[in-house]
Amino acid sequence: MNVLTQLVNKMSWNVARSQRLNANIANFDIPGYKRTDIQPFNKSVRSSTMTQEPTLYIKEVIEGVEMSRENEMLQLTENSANYQANLNIYKKYLGLLKTVIGKAGS
């Protein structure tokens, strides 16, 4: 699996999860609101039958459990840190590719 594709899929998953966690926090005080999340990343990536390339499928799930605002905020912080770490890896990987291409073109 291509490293860049994997990183982009993971960052897209992080963005979708941040949206769900933010919605949970925003709707916390609404009576009868059910907590929602998205499927874990490992269940969200599937290989396309035609190209065998990994494709990201975001599926929302209703968890219906009681939630605490603090727990949602902790998960949001963890998710944001994970996104930032993947973004840093992505930038470094692109930097390495630029270096290799630059040396190959010399």
N, C-alpha and C positions, 0 to 999 in steps of 0.2 A: 504494500500500500504506500502510495506517495506521502511523504512526510508533510509537505505543504497542504495537501488535500485534507489530511487528518487534522492538522492544526486549524485550518479554516472551518472544518466541520465542528470541531470542539468549540471554537469561539462563537460560531453561530448558535450552537446549543446553549452556551453560556448566556448569550443575549436573550434567547427565548425564555430561559429559566429566570433570568432577572426580571423580565416582564411579568411572569407569573407570580414571583415572590413579591414584587411591588404591588401587584393587584391584590394579593392576600393582605398585605399591610394596609393598603388604602381602604379595603372593605371590611376590615377587622370588626368594626363596631356595628355592622349591619346585621340585624337579627336573622338567623337562619342561613347566613352565608356559609358555604362549604369550602374548605381549603382545596385549592387546586395546585397541581404541579405538572411537570412534564415527565415522560418516561426517562429513566436513566440513560445516559449517553450510550452505553454499550448495547441497549435495546433499540436505540434510535438510528444507528448506522447499519445499513444493509447494503449488500452488493447488488448492483443492477444486473438483471439477467442478461441484458444485451451487451453491455460493455464491461462487466465485471468490476466497474469502478464503484467505490463506496458512495452511497447516497444517504443524505440525512433526512429522516422522517421524524418530524416533531409531532408528538401525540400528547394532547392534554389529558390528564387523568384527575378525576375528582376523588379526593382522599377522604372527605367526609369526617375527618377527625377533628377534635378540638385543637385549636391552635393558639399559640401565644405569640404576641407581637414580638417579644424578645427572641424567640426561636426563629421566627421568620427573618428578623433582622440579622441574626447570626448566620443563617444560611445564605442570605443575600451578600453579606460581607465575605464569606468563604467563596461564594460563586464569583464575586468580583475579583478577588485575589487570584483565583484560578484562571480567569480570563486574562488578567494582567500578566501572569506568568507565561501563559501560552502566547500572548502577543510579543513578549520579550524574546521567546524562543523563535518565533516567526521572523522577527526583525534580524536576529543574529543569523539565522539560516539564510535569509536573503542577502545579508552582508557577506557571508561566506561565498555564496554563489557569485556575487558581483566581483569579489576578489579573484575567484577562479576564472571567471570569464575575462577579467582584465588581464590576468597573467597569460591566459591562452591566446589572447589577441595580440600580445606583444611580439 
